[in-house]
């Protein structure tokens, strides 16, 4: 893999690379991550990195439950991992009982399930991470500027292009 070589190319884009674990310690003075790079640009870079990761996927973060690691509109690249290879403090993506993707830190294994929570949350997630709902482990995080959601940006582009076609 050329991921290490590509890391040098991406350093100016406000990204954070980590191997799936962090210390999870937070203070009240930790800033919300940001970058001078647009949401669209960080999404493009995240998609490039995804191709370097076998089975990788990209998702967009929302909320502040994982500050200071990521905040609104952060692009998160995940990679598959065997459930047996999970370790405490890894940040994983999983589907909750509503089918929503959640990207939080796993903390403690109880039986065959992991307790998880956002590092900025005071309570555990109501759902446990299991072999069945695990999506993957976080491989890379790309922070961006602005508060515009990438989906909204795409809708605006589509609306402009459809108006031009009608005229």
Backbone as JSON Lines, residues from 0, in Angstrom:
{"i":0,"aa":"X","n":[0.82,-1.19,0.0],"ca":[0.0,0.0,0.0],"c":[0.87,1.25,0.0]}
{"i":1,"aa":"X","n":[0.39,2.28,-0.67],"ca":[1.11,3.54,-0.74],"c":[0.54,4.57,0.22]}
{"i":2,"aa":"X","n":[-0.12,4.14,1.25],"ca":[-0.78,5.06,2.17],"c":[0.25,5.95,2.87]}
{"i":3,"aa":"X","n":[1.36,5.41,3.3],"ca":[2.37,6.22,3.98],"c":[2.92,7.31,3.06]}
{"i":4,"aa":"X","n":[3.14,6.96,1.78],"ca":[3.61,7.95,0.81],"c":[2.56,9.03,0.62]}
{"i":5,"aa":"X","n":[1.3,8.64,0.54],"ca":[0.23,9.6,0.34],"c":[0.01,10.48,1.55]}
{"i":6,"aa":"X","n":[0.38,10.03,2.73],"ca":[0.22,10.83,3.94],"c":[0.92,12.17,3.78]}
{"i":7,"aa":"X","n":[2.1,12.17,3.2],"ca":[2.84,13.41,3.0],"c":[2.04,14.35,2.1]}
{"i":8,"aa":"X","n":[1.4,13.82,1.08],"ca":[0.62,14.64,0.15],"c":[-0.59,15.27,0.82]}
{"i":9,"aa":"X","n":[-1.16,14.62,1.82],"ca":[-2.41,15.07,2.43],"c":[-2.21,15.93,3.67]}
{"i":10,"aa":"X","n":[-0.99,16.12,4.13],"ca":[-0.77,16.84,5.38],"c":[-1.36,18.25,5.37]}
{"i":11,"aa":"X","n":[-1.39,18.91,4.24],"ca":[-1.93,20.25,4.17],"c":[-3.44,20.3,4.18]}
{"i":12,"aa":"X","n":[-4.1,19.18,4.22],"ca":[-5.56,19.16,4.14],"c":[-6.24,19.0,5.47]}
{"i":13,"aa":"X","n":[-5.53,19.12,6.57],"ca":[-6.15,19.08,7.88],"c":[-6.61,17.7,8.27]}
{"i":14,"aa":"X","n":[-5.88,16.69,7.93],"ca":[-6.31,15.34,8.25],"c":[-5.62,14.82,9.48]}
{"i":15,"aa":"X","n":[-6.2,13.79,10.04],"ca":[-5.59,13.08,11.15],"c":[-5.55,11.62,10.76]}
{"i":16,"aa":"X","n":[-4.39,10.99,10.8],"ca":[-4.28,9.55,10.57],"c":[-4.01,8.89,11.9]}
{"i":17,"aa":"X","n":[-4.66,7.81,12.19],"ca":[-4.32,7.04,13.37],"c":[-4.71,5.59,13.13]}
{"i":18,"aa":"X","n":[-4.05,4.65,13.8],"ca":[-4.24,3.24,13.51],"c":[-5.44,2.61,14.19]}
{"i":19,"aa":"X","n":[-6.45,3.37,14.54],"ca":[-7.64,2.79,15.12],"c":[-7.77,2.94,16.61]}
{"i":20,"aa":"X","n":[-6.84,3.61,17.26],"ca":[-6.98,3.8,18.7],"c":[-6.45,5.17,19.11]}
{"i":21,"aa":"X","n":[-7.06,5.73,20.11],"ca":[-6.63,7.0,20.7],"c":[-6.78,6.87,22.2]}
{"i":22,"aa":"X","n":[-6.22,7.82,22.94],"ca":[-6.32,7.7,24.39],"c":[-7.7,8.05,24.91]}
{"i":23,"aa":"X","n":[-8.5,8.8,24.12],"ca":[-9.87,9.08,24.51],"c":[-10.01,10.08,25.64]}
{"i":24,"aa":"X","n":[-8.92,10.67,26.09],"ca":[-8.99,11.63,27.19],"c":[-9.31,13.01,26.62]}
{"i":25,"aa":"X","n":[-10.26,13.69,27.21],"ca":[-10.72,14.97,26.73],"c":[-10.74,15.98,27.85]}
{"i":26,"aa":"X","n":[-10.43,17.21,27.49],"ca":[-10.56,18.29,28.46],"c":[-11.57,19.29,27.92]}
{"i":27,"aa":"X","n":[-12.08,20.15,28.78],"ca":[-13.06,21.14,28.36],"c":[-12.46,22.18,27.42]}
{"i":28,"aa":"X","n":[-11.15,22.26,27.34],"ca":[-10.53,23.26,26.48],"c":[-10.15,22.71,25.11]}
{"i":29,"aa":"X","n":[-10.42,21.44,24.84],"ca":[-10.1,20.86,23.54],"c":[-10.92,21.53,22.45]}
{"i":30,"aa":"X","n":[-10.28,22.0,21.39],"ca":[-11.02,22.66,20.32],"c":[-11.73,21.64,19.43]}
{"i":31,"aa":"X","n":[-12.77,22.11,18.76],"ca":[-13.41,21.29,17.74],"c":[-12.48,21.36,16.53]}
{"i":32,"aa":"X","n":[-12.16,20.22,15.91],"ca":[-11.22,20.25,14.8],"c":[-11.77,21.02,13.61]}
{"i":33,"aa":"X","n":[-10.89,21.7,12.91],"ca":[-11.29,22.41,11.7],"c":[-10.09,22.49,10.77]}
{"i":34,"aa":"X","n":[-10.34,22.95,9.56],"ca":[-9.31,23.06,8.56],"c":[-9.7,24.17,7.61]}
{"i":35,"aa":"X","n":[-8.77,24.65,6.82],"ca":[-9.09,25.65,5.81],"c":[-9.58,24.99,4.53]}
{"i":36,"aa":"X","n":[-9.66,23.68,4.51],"ca":[-10.08,22.92,3.33],"c":[-11.59,22.77,3.3]}
{"i":37,"aa":"X","n":[-12.18,22.89,2.12],"ca":[-13.63,22.79,1.98],"c":[-14.12,21.36,2.2]}
{"i":38,"aa":"X","n":[-15.39,21.24,2.5],"ca":[-16.01,19.92,2.69],"c":[-15.86,19.09,1.42]}
{"i":39,"aa":"X","n":[-16.09,19.73,0.28],"ca":[-16.0,19.03,-1.0],"c":[-14.59,18.47,-1.23]}
{"i":40,"aa":"X","n":[-13.57,19.28,-0.93],"ca":[-12.19,18.84,-1.12],"c":[-11.81,17.71,-0.17]}
{"i":41,"aa":"X","n":[-12.22,17.82,1.09],"ca":[-11.89,16.74,2.03],"c":[-12.6,15.45,1.65]}
{"i":42,"aa":"X","n":[-13.82,15.57,1.12],"ca":[-14.54,14.37,0.67],"c":[-13.81,13.72,-0.5]}
{"i":43,"aa":"X","n":[-13.29,14.53,-1.41],"ca":[-12.54,14.0,-2.56],"c":[-11.28,13.28,-2.09]}
{"i":44,"aa":"X","n":[-10.55,13.87,-1.16],"ca":[-9.34,13.24,-0.64],"c":[-9.68,11.96,0.11]}
{"i":45,"aa":"X","n":[-10.76,11.99,0.9],"ca":[-11.18,10.78,1.63],"c":[-11.49,9.64,0.66]}
{"i":46,"aa":"X","n":[-12.13,9.97,-0.45],"ca":[-12.44,8.92,-1.45],"c":[-11.16,8.35,-2.05]}
{"i":47,"aa":"X","n":[-10.14,9.2,-2.26],"ca":[-8.86,8.71,-2.78],"c":[-8.23,7.75,-1.78]}
{"i":48,"aa":"X","n":[-8.21,8.14,-0.51],"ca":[-7.62,7.28,0.52],"c":[-8.4,5.97,0.62]}
{"i":49,"aa":"X","n":[-9.72,6.05,0.5],"ca":[-10.55,4.84,0.57],"c":[-10.08,3.79,-0.43]}
{"i":50,"aa":"X","n":[-9.67,4.21,-1.62],"ca":[-9.23,3.25,-2.63],"c":[-7.92,2.58,-2.24]}
{"i":51,"aa":"X","n":[-7.18,3.16,-1.32],"ca":[-5.94,2.56,-0.82],"c":[-6.2,1.52,0.27]}
{"i":52,"aa":"X","n":[-7.42,1.5,0.77],"ca":[-7.77,0.63,1.9],"c":[-8.72,-0.46,1.4]}
{"i":53,"aa":"X","n":[-8.27,-1.73,1.36],"ca":[-9.15,-2.8,0.91],"c":[-10.45,-2.84,1.73]}
{"i":54,"aa":"X","n":[-11.58,-2.73,1.05],"ca":[-12.88,-2.77,1.71],"c":[-13.24,-1.48,2.44]}
{"i":55,"aa":"X","n":[-12.46,-0.42,2.21],"ca":[-12.68,0.84,2.91],"c":[-13.97,1.53,2.49]}
{"i":56,"aa":"X","n":[-14.48,2.39,3.35],"ca":[-15.66,3.19,3.03],"c":[-15.49,4.58,3.64]}
{"i":57,"aa":"X","n":[-16.25,5.54,3.1],"ca":[-16.2,6.92,3.57],"c":[-17.56,7.31,4.09]}
{"i":58,"aa":"X","n":[-17.58,8.02,5.21],"ca":[-18.82,8.55,5.76],"c":[-18.56,9.94,6.29]}
{"i":59,"aa":"X","n":[-19.62,10.73,6.39],"ca":[-19.49,12.1,6.88],"c":[-19.97,12.19,8.31]}
{"i":60,"aa":"X","n":[-19.11,12.74,9.19],"ca":[-19.46,12.87,10.59],"c":[-20.41,14.02,10.83]}
{"i":61,"aa":"X","n":[-21.2,13.91,11.9],"ca":[-22.06,15.0,12.32],"c":[-22.13,14.99,13.84]}
{"i":62,"aa":"X","n":[-22.4,16.14,14.41],"ca":[-22.49,16.23,15.86],"c":[-21.12,16.47,16.49]}
{"i":63,"aa":"X","n":[-21.13,16.6,17.81],"ca":[-19.9,16.89,18.54],"c":[-19.53,15.79,19.52]}
{"i":64,"aa":"X","n":[-20.14,14.63,19.4],"ca":[-19.88,13.56,20.36],"c":[-18.44,13.06,20.33]}
{"i":65,"aa":"X","n":[-17.74,13.29,19.23],"ca":[-16.35,12.81,19.12],"c":[-15.33,13.94,19.12]}
{"i":66,"aa":"X","n":[-15.75,15.16,19.44],"ca":[-14.79,16.26,19.56],"c":[-13.84,15.92,20.7]}
{"i":67,"aa":"X","n":[-12.59,16.13,20.57],"ca":[-11.87,16.92,19.6],"c":[-11.33,16.15,18.4]}
{"i":68,"aa":"X","n":[-11.64,14.88,18.24],"ca":[-11.11,14.11,17.12],"c":[-11.78,14.52,15.82]}
{"i":69,"aa":"X","n":[-13.12,14.6,15.84],"ca":[-13.81,15.11,14.66],"c":[-15.11,15.78,15.08]}
{"i":70,"aa":"X","n":[-15.6,16.62,14.17],"ca":[-16.83,17.37,14.4],"c":[-17.7,17.34,13.16]}
{"i":71,"aa":"X","n":[-18.51,18.37,13.01],"ca":[-19.43,18.46,11.87],"c":[-18.68,18.37,10.54]}
{"i":72,"aa":"X","n":[-19.24,17.64,9.6],"ca":[-18.76,17.54,8.22],"c":[-17.37,16.95,8.06]}
{"i":73,"aa":"X","n":[-16.89,16.26,9.07],"ca":[-15.62,15.56,8.95],"c":[-15.83,14.31,8.1]}
{"i":74,"aa":"X","n":[-14.9,14.04,7.22],"ca":[-14.95,12.83,6.4],"c":[-14.16,11.74,7.14]}
{"i":75,"aa":"X","n":[-14.78,10.6,7.34],"ca":[-14.18,9.49,8.09],"c":[-14.02,8.3,7.15]}
{"i":76,"aa":"X","n":[-12.81,7.77,7.07],"ca":[-12.54,6.58,6.26],"c":[-12.45,5.4,7.23]}
{"i":77,"aa":"X","n":[-13.24,4.37,6.96],"ca":[-13.18,3.16,7.79],"c":[-12.66,2.0,6.97]}
{"i":78,"aa":"X","n":[-12.18,1.0,7.68],"ca":[-11.73,-0.24,7.02],"c":[-12.29,-1.42,7.82]}
{"i":79,"aa":"X","n":[-12.54,-2.53,7.13],"ca":[-13.05,-3.71,7.83],"c":[-12.05,-4.21,8.87]}
{"i":80,"aa":"X","n":[-12.58,-4.82,9.9],"ca":[-11.76,-5.43,10.94],"c":[-12.53,-6.63,11.48]}
{"i":81,"aa":"X","n":[-11.81,-7.69,11.8],"ca":[-12.46,-8.84,12.44],"c":[-12.85,-8.46,13.86]}
{"i":82,"aa":"X","n":[-14.03,-8.88,14.26],"ca":[-14.55,-8.55,15.58],"c":[-13.58,-8.99,16.68]}
{"i":83,"aa":"X","n":[-12.94,-10.12,16.48],"ca":[-12.0,-10.65,17.47],"c":[-10.75,-9.77,17.62]}
{"i":84,"aa":"X","n":[-10.46,-8.93,16.62],"ca":[-9.27,-8.08,16.65],"c":[-9.52,-6.72,17.3]}
{"i":85,"aa":"X","n":[-10.76,-6.44,17.7],"ca":[-11.06,-5.17,18.35],"c":[-10.36,-5.1,19.7]}
{"i":86,"aa":"X","n":[-9.94,-3.88,20.05],"ca":[-9.31,-3.63,21.34],"c":[-9.91,-2.35,21.94]}
{"i":87,"aa":"X","n":[-9.93,-2.3,23.26],"ca":[-10.46,-1.13,23.94],"c":[-9.78,0.13,23.41]}
{"i":88,"aa":"X","n":[-10.54,1.19,23.31],"ca":[-10.15,2.52,22.86],"c":[-10.1,2.69,21.35]}
{"i":89,"aa":"X","n":[-10.36,1.63,20.57],"ca":[-10.45,1.81,19.12],"c":[-11.73,2.59,18.82]}
{"i":90,"aa":"X","n":[-11.69,3.33,17.72],"ca":[-12.88,4.04,17.25],"c":[-13.43,3.24,16.09]}
{"i":91,"aa":"X","n":[-14.7,2.85,16.22],"ca":[-15.32,1.97,15.25],"c":[-16.61,2.58,14.71]}
{"i":92,"aa":"X","n":[-17.02,2.07,13.56],"ca":[-18.32,2.42,12.98],"c":[-19.21,1.19,13.14]}
{"i":93,"aa":"X","n":[-20.45,1.43,13.57],"ca":[-21.42,0.35,13.69],"c":[-22.82,0.88,13.42]}
{"i":94,"aa":"X","n":[-23.76,-0.01,13.16],"ca":[-25.15,0.38,12.93],"c":[-25.93,0.15,14.22]}
{"i":95,"aa":"X","n":[-26.64,1.19,14.65],"ca":[-27.48,1.03,15.84],"c":[-28.79,0.33,15.47]}
{"i":96,"aa":"X","n":[-29.66,0.12,16.43],"ca":[-30.89,-0.63,16.16],"c":[-31.83,0.08,15.2]}
{"i":97,"aa":"X","n":[-31.65,1.39,14.99],"ca":[-32.44,2.15,14.01],"c":[-31.83,2.07,12.62]}
{"i":98,"aa":"X","n":[-30.67,1.43,12.5],"ca":[-29.98,1.32,11.22],"c":[-29.07,2.49,10.91]}
{"i":99,"aa":"X","n":[-28.9,3.41,11.86],"ca":[-28.05,4.58,11.67],"c":[-26.59,4.21,11.94]}
{"i":100,"aa":"X","n":[-25.7,4.82,11.16],"ca":[-24.27,4.62,11.4],"c":[-23.83,5.46,12.58]}
{"i":101,"aa":"X","n":[-23.08,4.84,13.47],"ca":[-22.52,5.53,14.63],"c":[-21.01,5.28,14.6]}
{"i":102,"aa":"X","n":[-20.22,6.34,14.82],"ca":[-18.77,6.19,14.88],"c":[-18.34,6.69,16.25]}
{"i":103,"aa":"X","n":[-18.1,5.74,17.15],"ca":[-17.73,6.05,18.53],"c":[-16.61,5.14,18.99]}
{"i":104,"aa":"X","n":[-16.09,5.44,20.17],"ca":[-14.99,4.68,20.74],"c":[-15.53,3.51,21.56]}
{"i":105,"aa":"X","n":[-14.92,2.34,21.34],"ca":[-15.29,1.19,22.19],"c":[-14.42,1.25,23.44]}
{"i":106,"aa":"X","n":[-15.02,0.88,24.56],"ca":[-14.32,1.08,25.83],"c":[-14.14,-0.22,26.6]}
{"i":107,"aa":"X","n":[-15.18,-1.02,26.68],"ca":[-15.13,-2.19,27.54],"c":[-15.91,-3.32,26.9]}
{"i":108,"aa":"X","n":[-15.34,-4.52,26.92],"ca":[-16.02,-5.69,26.37],"c":[-16.72,-6.43,27.49]}
{"i":109,"aa":"X","n":[-18.0,-6.69,27.29],"ca":[-18.8,-7.45,28.25],"c":[-19.36,-8.65,27.49]}
{"i":110,"aa":"X","n":[-18.84,-9.81,27.8],"ca":[-19.24,-11.0,27.05],"c":[-18.78,-10.89,25.61]}
{"i":111,"aa":"X","n":[-19.74,-10.96,24.68],"ca":[-19.42,-10.86,23.25],"c":[-19.84,-9.51,22.67]}
{"i":112,"aa":"X","n":[-19.99,-8.49,23.53],"ca":[-20.43,-7.17,23.08],"c":[-19.5,-6.1,23.66]}
{"i":113,"aa":"X","n":[-19.34,-5.01,22.91],"ca":[-18.54,-3.88,23.35],"c":[-19.42,-2.72,23.75]}
{"i":114,"aa":"X","n":[-19.08,-2.08,24.87],"ca":[-19.7,-0.8,25.24],"c":[-19.0,0.28,24.44]}
{"i":115,"aa":"X","n":[-19.77,1.24,23.94],"ca":[-19.19,2.34,23.16],"c":[-19.8,3.66,23.59]}
{"i":116,"aa":"X","n":[-19.08,4.73,23.32],"ca":[-19.62,6.07,23.55],"c":[-18.77,7.08,22.8]}
{"i":117,"aa":"X","n":[-19.37,8.22,22.52],"ca":[-18.63,9.33,21.97],"c":[-17.71,9.85,23.06]}
{"i":118,"aa":"X","n":[-16.48,10.19,22.74],"ca":[-15.54,10.59,23.77],"c":[-15.95,11.9,24.45]}
{"i":119,"aa":"X","n":[-16.89,12.6,23.85],"ca":[-17.39,13.84,24.43],"c":[-18.73,13.62,25.14]}
{"i":120,"aa":"X","n":[-19.19,12.38,25.16],"ca":[-20.46,12.05,25.83],"c":[-20.2,11.55,27.24]}
{"i":121,"aa":"X","n":[-21.15,11.79,28.11],"ca":[-21.02,11.31,29.5],"c":[-21.64,9.93,29.69]}
{"i":122,"aa":"X","n":[-22.48,9.51,28.77],"ca":[-23.16,8.22,28.91],"c":[-22.78,7.27,27.78]}
{"i":123,"aa":"X","n":[-22.97,5.98,28.05],"ca":[-22.72,4.94,27.05],"c":[-23.78,5.01,25.96]}
{"i":124,"aa":"X","n":[-23.43,4.53,24.78],"ca":[-24.43,4.39,23.72],"c":[-25.44,3.34,24.17]}
{"i":125,"aa":"X","n":[-26.72,3.52,23.82],"ca":[-27.72,2.53,24.22],"c":[-27.53,1.17,23.53]}
{"i":126,"aa":"X","n":[-26.93,1.18,22.34],"ca":[-26.68,-0.07,21.61],"c":[-25.25,-0.53,21.85]}
{"i":127,"aa":"X","n":[-25.05,-1.82,21.84],"ca":[-23.72,-2.41,22.0],"c":[-23.16,-2.75,20.62]}
{"i":128,"aa":"X","n":[-21.84,-2.73,20.5],"ca":[-21.19,-3.13,19.26],"c":[-21.05,-4.63,19.27]}
{"i":129,"aa":"X","n":[-21.58,-5.26,18.23],"ca":[-21.53,-6.72,18.11],"c":[-20.88,-7.11,16.79]}
{"i":130,"aa":"X","n":[-20.6,-8.38,16.64],"ca":[-20.04,-8.86,15.38],"c":[-21.0,-8.57,14.23]}
{"i":131,"aa":"X","n":[-22.28,-8.63,14.5],"ca":[-23.3,-8.45,13.46],"c":[-23.44,-6.98,13.02]}
{"i":132,"aa":"X","n":[-23.32,-6.01,13.93],"ca":[-23.55,-4.61,13.54],"c":[-22.26,-3.82,13.29]}
{"i":133,"aa":"X","n":[-21.11,-4.43,13.48],"ca":[-19.82,-3.77,13.25],"c":[-19.63,-3.48,11.76]}
{"i":134,"aa":"X","n":[-19.28,-2.24,11.42],"ca":[-18.99,-1.86,10.04],"c":[-17.49,-1.85,9.8]}
{"i":135,"aa":"X","n":[-16.73,-1.3,10.74],"ca":[-15.28,-1.26,10.58],"c":[-14.64,-0.36,11.62]}
{"i":136,"aa":"X","n":[-13.33,-0.21,11.5],"ca":[-12.55,0.63,12.4],"c":[-12.15,1.89,11.64]}
{"i":137,"aa":"X","n":[-12.06,3.01,12.35],"ca":[-11.67,4.26,11.7],"c":[-10.2,4.19,11.32]}
{"i":138,"aa":"X","n":[-9.93,4.52,10.06],"ca":[-8.59,4.49,9.51],"c":[-8.01,5.9,9.35]}
{"i":139,"aa":"X","n":[-8.85,6.84,8.91],"ca":[-8.39,8.22,8.71],"c":[-9.55,9.18,8.92]}
{"i":140,"aa":"X","n":[-9.23,10.4,9.32],"ca":[-10.22,11.45,9.56],"c":[-9.75,12.7,8.83]}
{"i":141,"aa":"X","n":[-10.65,13.33,8.07],"ca":[-10.34,14.55,7.33],"c":[-11.27,15.65,7.79]}
{"i":142,"aa":"X","n":[-10.72,16.67,8.43],"ca":[-11.52,17.79,8.9],"c":[-11.61,18.85,7.82]}
{"i":143,"aa":"X","n":[-12.72,19.6,7.83],"ca":[-12.93,20.63,6.82],"c":[-13.46,21.9,7.45]}
{"i":144,"aa":"X","n":[-13.48,22.95,6.66],"ca":[-14.02,24.22,7.13],"c":[-15.5,24.29,6.8]}
{"i":145,"aa":"X","n":[-16.17,25.22,7.43],"ca":[-17.56,25.48,7.08],"c":[-18.52,24.52,7.71]}
{"i":146,"aa":"X","n":[-19.79,24.87,7.61],"ca":[-20.84,24.05,8.2],"c":[-21.78,23.5,7.15]}
{"i":147,"aa":"X","n":[-21.42,23.65,5.88],"ca":[-22.32,23.19,4.83],"c":[-22.18,21.69,4.64]}
{"i":148,"aa":"X","n":[-23.29,21.0,4.71],"ca":[-23.32,19.57,4.54],"c":[-23.07,19.22,3.08]}
{"i":149,"aa":"X","n":[-22.25,18.22,2.82],"ca":[-21.91,17.83,1.46],"c":[-23.14,17.47,0.66]}
{"i":150,"aa":"X","n":[-24.12,16.84,1.26],"ca":[-25.34,16.47,0.55],"c":[-26.07,17.72,0.1]}
{"i":151,"aa":"X","n":[-26.16,18.73,0.95],"ca":[-26.8,19.98,0.57],"c":[-26.04,20.62,-0.59]}
{"i":152,"aa":"X","n":[-24.71,20.57,-0.56],"ca":[-23.92,21.14,-1.64],"c":[-24.24,20.46,-2.95]}
{"i":153,"aa":"X","n":[-24.32,19.14,-2.95],"ca":[-24.65,18.42,-4.18],"c":[-26.04,18.78,-4.68]}
{"i":154,"aa":"X","n":[-27.0,18.96,-3.77],"ca":[-28.35,19.34,-4.18],"c":[-28.33,20.71,-4.84]}
{"i":155,"aa":"X","n":[-27.57,21.66,-4.3],"ca":[-27.5,22.99,-4.89],"c":[-26.89,22.92,-6.29]}
{"i":156,"aa":"X","n":[-25.86,22.12,-6.46],"ca":[-25.23,21.98,-7.77],"c":[-26.24,21.4,-8.75]}
{"i":157,"aa":"X","n":[-26.97,20.36,-8.32],"ca":[-27.96,19.73,-9.2],"c":[-29.06,20.72,-9.58]}
{"i":158,"aa":"X","n":[-29.53,21.54,-8.64],"ca":[-30.58,22.51,-8.94],"c":[-30.1,23.54,-9.95]}
{"i":159,"aa":"X","n":[-28.88,24.02,-9.82],"ca":[-28.34,25.0,-10.76],"c":[-28.23,24.39,-12.16]}
{"i":160,"aa":"X","n":[-27.73,23.17,-12.24],"ca":[-27.55,22.55,-13.56],"c":[-28.89,22.25,-14.22]}
{"i":161,"aa":"X","n":[-29.92,21.9,-13.42],"ca":[-31.22,21.61,-14.03],"c":[-31.89,22.88,-14.51]}
{"i":162,"aa":"X","n":[-31.65,24.04,-13.86],"ca":[-32.21,25.31,-14.33],"c":[-31.58,25.7,-15.66]}
{"i":163,"aa":"X","n":[-30.29,25.48,-15.82],"ca":[-29.62,25.83,-17.06],"c":[-30.16,24.98,-18.23]}
{"i":164,"aa":"X","n":[-30.48,23.72,-17.98],"ca":[-30.98,22.85,-19.02],"c":[-32.37,23.29,-19.5]}
{"i":165,"aa":"X","n":[-33.19,23.83,-18.59],"ca":[-34.55,24.25,-18.95],"c":[-34.55,25.47,-19.84]}
{"i":166,"aa":"X","n":[-33.57,26.37,-19.67],"ca":[-33.56,27.65,-20.42],"c":[-33.18,27.48,-21.86]}
